[in-house]
Amino acid sequence: MKLFCVGCGPGDPELLTIKAINLIRNAEIIFAPTAREGRPSIALSVVEKYLSSSTRTVSLVFPMIKDRELLMDYWKRNTDEIAIAVRSGKRVLYLTVGDPSLYSTWIYVHRELDKNYRDIDVEIVPGIVSIFAFAAQAKMSLAEGDESVAIVPACYDLEKVTLTAKSCDTAIFLKDGRYFDNVIDMLGEAGFEDDSMIAIAQDVSSNGEIMKISKLRALQGSKGPTSKYFSIMVARKKSATR
């Protein structure tokens, strides 16, 4: 009994590994997360061209809320459903956007499996994360020499975000572009000069991609270009882009 968790990258169907494509093509049941009932799974839409006509796909709801008790109930129920499929002897996959180890719903499923289903073997297949797809599109370096990098969720405690940004040369902000305007306003306090380079994108590697690269001074006090959860912002204290 084995479950494969497959990272399906940032959104471009061509940015999947060969291993991921082979597993997807041969799967009998594929589970994938969605934010709410009836909403299409982004992960499934990325791999659609590789799906066999006989593969059954199941969208599991992982709501974007901060109530941990309620979330734990979803994690348990979703994991139970996956485990039943694996124990039936089917070839089962769990898909996640980006990589399974970074801000992924898989983390909670894996935790439940490890606690309640130790008989199920797990193999994790890494995927390209939006950070590196974004850097490639923007043709920019994220770090050079002895520079340090921080990955920060923008939609939580702004004071913690500020402290983290102060201690690094490059800050990569993920999780909800609607909060980026607040982050931009605090970057000066975190040691970023007016000519620091700021790169912002939404829906990286998809047809609806939005990208903007400018100096911090040009963004302060103005409305940013992003409004979706799947957004990314990179702030570099040094202005070099290559």
Residue pairs with C-beta under 8 A, 6 or more apart in sequence:
1 86
1 87
1 89
1 119
1 120
1 121
2 86
2 92
2 120
2 121
2 122
2 123
3 82
3 86
3 92
3 93
3 94
3 113
3 120
3 121
3 122
3 123
4 23
4 27
4 92
4 93
4 94
4 122
4 123
4 124
4 125
5 93
5 94
5 95
5 96
5 100
5 106
5 109
5 110
5 122
5 123
5 124
5 125
6 20
6 23
6 24
6 93
6 94
6 95
6 96
6 100
6 125
6 127
7 20
7 96
7 97
7 98
7 99
7 100
7 104
7 124
7 125
7 126
7 127
7 128
7 129
8 16
8 20
8 43
8 46
8 47
8 95
8 96
8 97
8 98
8 127
9 15
9 16
9 46
9 97
9 98
9 127
9 128
9 129
9 133
9 205
10 97
10 98
10 128
10 129
10 130
10 133
10 134
10 204
10 205
10 206
11 42
11 46
11 97
11 130
11 133
11 203
11 204
11 205
11 206
11 230
12 46
12 133
12 205
12 206
13 46
13 47
13 48
13 49
13 50
15 128
15 133
15 205
16 24
16 46
16 47
16 50
16 127
17 125
17 126
17 127
19 125
20 47
20 125
20 127
21 50
23 93
23 125
24 30
24 47
24 50
24 51
24 93
24 95
25 50
25 51
25 52
26 52
26 91
27 52
27 55
27 91
27 92
27 93
28 54
28 55
28 56
28 90
28 91
28 92
29 55
29 56
29 57
29 58
29 85
29 90
29 91
29 92
29 93
30 44
30 47
30 51
30 55
30 56
30 57
30 58
30 92
30 93
30 94
30 95
31 57
31 58
31 59
31 60
31 78
31 81
31 82
31 85
31 92
31 93
31 94
31 95
32 41
32 43
32 44
32 57
32 58
32 59
32 60
32 94
32 95
32 96
33 41
33 43
33 59
33 60
33 61
33 62
33 95
33 96
33 105
34 40
34 41
34 42
34 59
34 60
34 61
34 62
35 61
35 62
35 63
35 64
35 229
36 61
36 63
37 61
39 59
40 59
41 57
41 59
41 95
42 97
42 230
43 95
43 96
43 97
44 57
44 59
44 95
46 95
46 97
47 95
51 57
58 81
60 78
60 81
60 82
61 74
61 78
62 71
62 74
62 75
62 78
62 105
62 108
63 70
63 71
63 74
64 229
65 71
71 108
75 108
75 109
75 111
75 112
76 112
78 109
79 108
79 109
79 112
79 113
79 116
79 117
82 92
82 94
82 109
82 113
83 113
83 116
83 117
83 120
85 92
86 92
86 117
86 120
87 119
87 120
94 106
94 109
96 104
96 105
96 106
96 127
97 104
97 127
97 230
98 104
98 127
98 128
98 129
98 130
99 126
99 127
99 128
99 129
100 106
100 107
100 110
100 124
100 125
100 126
100 127
101 107
101 124
101 126
102 129
102 151
103 153
103 174
103 175
106 124
110 122
110 124
113 120
113 122
130 174
130 204
130 205
130 230
130 232
131 142
131 151
131 172
131 174
131 232
133 204
133 205
134 199
134 201
134 204
134 211
134 232
134 234
135 141
135 142
135 234
137 201
137 204
137 205
137 209
137 211
138 199
138 201
138 211
138 213
138 234
138 241
139 241
139 242
140 197
140 199
140 213
140 234
140 236
140 241
140 242
141 240
141 241
141 242
142 149
142 170
142 172
142 234
143 149
143 169
143 170
144 240
147 169
147 170
147 238
148 167
148 168
148 169
148 170
149 168
149 169
149 170
149 171
149 172
150 164
150 165
150 167
150 168
150 170
150 171
150 172
151 172
151 174
152 161
152 164
152 165
152 171
152 172
152 173
152 174
153 161
153 173
153 174
153 175
154 161
154 173
154 174
154 175
154 176
154 177
154 179
154 180
154 182
154 183
154 233
155 175
155 176
155 178
155 179
158 182
158 183
158 186
161 173
161 183
161 186
162 186
162 189
162 190
164 171
165 171
165 186
165 187
165 190
165 191
165 192
165 235
166 190
166 191
169 236
169 237
169 238
170 234
170 235
170 236
170 237
171 187
171 190
171 234
171 235
172 232
172 233
172 234
173 180
173 183
173 232
173 233
173 234
173 235
174 231
174 232
175 229
176 228
176 229
176 231
177 200
177 202
177 224
177 226
177 227
177 228
177 229
177 230
177 231
177 233
178 226
178 227
178 228
180 200
180 224
180 226
180 231
180 233
181 223
181 224
183 233
184 198
184 216
184 219
184 220
184 224
184 233
185 220
185 221
187 196
187 198
187 216
187 235
188 194
188 216
188 220
191 237
192 216
192 235
192 237
193 216
193 237
194 215
194 216
194 217
195 215
195 216
195 217
195 239
196 215
196 216
196 235
196 236
196 237
196 238
196 239
197 213
197 214
197 215
197 216
197 234
197 235
197 236
197 238
197 239
197 240
197 241
198 213
198 214
198 215
198 216
198 219
198 233
198 234
198 235
198 236
199 211
199 212
199 213
199 233
199 234
200 210
200 211
200 212
200 213
200 219
200 224
200 225
200 226
200 231
200 232
200 233
200 234
201 209
201 210
201 211
201 212
201 226
201 231
201 232
201 233
202 208
202 209
202 210
202 211
202 225
202 226
202 227
202 228
202 230
202 231
202 232
203 209
203 210
203 228
203 230
203 231
204 211
204 230
204 232
210 225
210 226
212 224
212 225
213 241
215 239
216 235
226 233
